[in-house]
Structures are given as C-alpha cells and as structure tokens.
Amino acid sequence: MKYSKFFNPTLENLKPKIHAWLKFLRIRLKKQFQITILILATFLSILCISILPAQTQEKPVTIQVLIQALEASFWEPIQTEFNKTHSNINLEIVKGPNDTNLVEDLYTSSFLLGDSPYDLVYMDIVWVPKFAAANWLKDLSEKVDIQQLQKIYLQGDVAGGIYQDKLYRMPLNSGGGMLYYRTDLLKKGRFEPPNTFAEIIKISQELQKEGLVQWGYVWQGKQYEGLSAMFIEILEGYGGFWVNLETNEVGLDKPEAIKAVDFLSQTISQGISPPGVTTYAEEETRRLFESGNTVFLRNWPYVYPLASASKIAGNFDIKPMVHAPGKNSGACLGGWGLGIAKTTKNPEEAWEVIQYFNQPEVQRKFILETGFVPARKSLFNDSILVEKFPYLPNLFPVVNNSVLRPPIPQYAQASDILQRYLSAALTGSRTPESAMKAAARETRVLLGGR
C-alpha cells in the first residue's frame, strides 16, 4: 500500500506527458522517414536518369570494307577521323592482299557464298559490270543525280560506275595511262615531244644513234591486265576498238588493231624497246626509266612522284599518249571507287560512309595521304594539293581524255583472251594478223556471237 500510495500519483501525472511525447516522436519519425524516402527516391531517379542513356544507347553499327594492305595504311587517318565524328558507325578496314586480282577474288568468293562480311565494296573500275550483272551491288541511282555527278567528277570515272544505265559505284580516285619523256634528252637532240607513233620511233632511233640513251620506249608487255590496259591506248590511237557496246561487234581483227600490234612489234624488232619488255610490268618499266636508260615510258600517274625523287628528277615531263595522224589520243582509265554490297544489313550506314568520302575536304585529305590522282575535277587545281603535287594540273588533260576498257560482265575472260594472243604476237610465236584474228574469234564466242 505504501508503494502504491507513493507511485500512483506520479504515474497518473506523467501518463499524459508520456502519451504526448510518444505521439510527438511518432510524428517526428514519420516525417523523417518520409523525408528520407523522398531523398532516396530523388537520388535514385537522378542515378537512373544518368545511367539510362548509356544503357539504352545502341551500339555503333560496324561497316566493313576490304582494301589492299598497302593502301589500307593510307586510309587509317581518315578512318579514325570518321569514327570520331560518327558515333553510330564503326568503319572497319579489312586488309587484303596487295594483288588486285586476289582482292577481286576475295570479294567474288564472299558474294558467291552468300554471306559476305563486307558492307562496302572498294573496286577497280573494271569490276563494276561483273559485280553489277551478278546482282552483288546496290543501285545508287536514286541517291544521286548522275548528271550533277558528271559536272563534279571526271566523266570517265562516272561512266565507269554505270552499268545498264544504273549507278553502282561512286568515284574516289582516278588514273590514266600517259607518256613520260626525258626533257633533257629531247633538248640535246633538238626534238619536240612526239605526238605520233612515227615520231616516237624516229626520235628514239636518233637519240640511240647519238649514244645518248640505250632504249627509246618502254611499256608493259607482260601477259597480265597491264598488257590489256596498255594496248587499248595504242588501239585508240589508231582509231580502233575492242568491243562496240551498242552492236556487240568485236574489233580486234580490224586493220586498226593489226596496226596497233605491228607498232608494238616494231619497237622490239628495231631495238627501240628492250627484248625483255614482254616480261615487264609497271615497276620494271618505271625503274628502267628512272635509271636514265630510256627516253619514253608509258605508265600510270603514280610514277611521277617517284621519278621526282630519282636521278632524273627535273628532267622529265608527261603528256597524253601518242596517236596516228588524224586520230585521237586515249588514256586507259584506271580509277577506284566505293559501292554498297547487296548483302549488307546496314545499307543506310554504308551510304553514310560513302557520303563522307564524297566531301571535297575528305577527298583532298585522301589524295594528300595516298598521292593518287583525284576523280573530282576541282581538286586538280586545288592550291593545297598543287603545292604538294605540282604536276596535278598537267594530269588533268591526260585523264580527261580517257578510254574505258569494255564495261561488260565477261571482261575478265575477254581480257585474258586478248592477253594470250597479244603475248603470242609480241613474242613472235604468231604473226600479228593471225593472233588478232584468233583473239577476235574467241571474243565473239565469249559474247555469244559466231
């Protein structure tokens, strides 16, 4: 009783205070909990927002293109710049063999297998008909105004990308066969640069007689594609033709073609060209010219900067190929460009890459890196390019007067026929007339004629 008496009044008095304090505590904790939840929710929201773009952003699309290994190294700075400025695309260069025929074979086999890894096709101008006819390339005609394209690029390079009135290849770089000549030797002999086949023979013989030079004229006589490219220029210079695309007529056994072979045979038989010229490709003839042992050379533009760093630097120049009186000069067109593989899963991204390379400033950088001849007309007089390659303005009239090798799907087979019989005529196992008649006959069979 005494404890109850002592504590009860106190407990009774404290009870309202305890209830009030507990109520306050509950309210306080509830508010703190709500604030904590709110802060935590806000933090998580901010965190999610910051992470979400990285999680939802799609991975860049990979676009692959196969390029010769030596050339691929020149592409790398432009490839790096492209990938930096295009987060949606990863441009990947696959390094292939340095032999262009092997690169063509790799593209061909990948398309035949039906699951090609290549989205873009970097192709020689002579591949277009074969690849387009096989339905391996996408038609670019709806993406580009061809007439406008012809105003920007060399017409031959545009024409080389067209098959059956549809565009399959965008030009990137150009090239054409030309005549290199020694300015110092012509000056010593008091000769002007030759314009005709007869003049090239006469000047060569005179300079050889004077002991100023060992050989007069060197060219690509080996049995390979370079032989066909060289011959079409001589054929054009005599007014002949290989295949008439409108009529499908073959002109290899015509008088003009026989004269073209006779001229080449004459350079060998008369000692103007070395006997070994029938085994020479581009590099053998380049080295012979740079050694100072020949007056004239037929070759491609790539020789110019190399010869400019050789012992004949400052003592040579270039001009369009010679021709028969009253006929036209012709440079075999040899350019490269980009097309889109029909099997690509990312055609729009592939086209975005082509558009990037189609920009003048990118093409300028490409020419600066590679030393190739531009396909874009304006770049021949571009001050930055001319400062590094002062010969560019002189190249324009050469490549502007270009002649296409027959843009037919069976070109590889047609070229093989021509090479075999040309080689037979030049090495003396057949006469020019019999060799060209046989070449014409086989070509007609190839094209479906009699």
C-alpha positions, 0 to 999 in steps of 0.5 A: 500500500505504501508503494502504491500510495507513493507511485500512483500519483506520479504515474497518473501525472506523467501518463499524459506527458508520456502519451504526448511525447510518444505521439510527438516522436511518432510524428517526428519519425514519420516525417523523417522517414518520409523525408528520407524516402523522398531523398532516396527516391530523388537520388535514385531517379537522378542515378537512373536518369544518368545511367539510362542513356548509356544503357539504352544507347545502341551500339555503333553499327560496324561497316566493313570494307576490304582494301589492299594492305598497302593502301589500307595504311593510307586510309587509317587517318581518315578512318579514325577521323570518321569514327570520331565524328560518327558515333553510330558507325564503326568503319572497319578496314579489312586488309587484303592482299596487295594483288588486285586480282586476289582482292577481286577474288576475295570479294567474288568468293564472299558474294558467291557464298552468300554471306559476305562480311563486307558492307562496302565494296572498294573496286577497280573500275573494271569490276563494276559490270561483273559485280553489277550483272551478278546482282552483288551491288546496290543501285545508287541511282536514286541517291544521286543525280548522275548528271550533277555527278558528271559536272563534279567528277571526271566523266570517265570515272562516272561512266565507269560506275554505270552499268545498264544505265544504273549507278553502282559505284561512286568515284574516289580516285582516278588514273590514266595511262600517259607518256613520260619523256626525258626533257633533257634528252629531247633538248640535246637532240633538238626534238619536240615531244612526239605526238605520233607513233612515227615520231616516237620511233624516229626520235628514239632511233636518233637519240640511240644513234647519238649514244645518248640513251640505250632504249627509246620506249618502254611499256608493259608487255607482260601477259597480265591486265597491264598488257590489256590496259596498255594496248587499248591506248595504242588501239585508240590511237589508231582509231580502233576498238575492242568491243562496240557496246551498242552492236556487240561487234568485236574489233580486234581483227580490224586493220586498226588493231593489226596496226596497233600490234605491228607498232608494238612489234616494231619497237622490239624488232628495231631495238627501240624497246628492250627484248625483255619488255614482254616480261615487264610490268609497271615497276620494271618499266618505271625503274628502267626509266628512272635509271636514265636508260630510256627516253619514253615510258608509258605508265600510270600517274603514280610514277611521277612522284617517284621519278621526282625523287630519282636521278632524273628528277627535273628532267622529265615531263608527261603528256597524253599518249601518242596517236596516228595522224588524224586520230585521237589520243586515249588514256586507259582509265584506271580509277577506284571507287566505293559501292554498297554490297547487296548483302549488307544489313546496314545499307543506310550506314554504308551510304553514310560512309560513302557520303563522307568520302564524297566531301571535297575536304575528305577527298583532298585529305585522301589524295594528300595521304595516298598521292593518287590522282583525284576523280573530282575535277576541282581538286586538280587545281586545288592550291593545297594539293598543287603545292604538294603535287605540282604536276596535278594540273598537267594530269588533268588533260591526260585523264580527261581524255580517257578510254574505258576498257569494255564495261561488260560482265565477261571482261575478265575472260575477254581480257585474258583472251586478248592477253594470250594472243597479244603475248603470242604476237609480241613474242613472235610465236604468231604473226600479228594478223593471225593472233588478232584474228584468233583473239577476235574469234574467241571474243565473239564466242565469249559474247555469244556471237559466231 
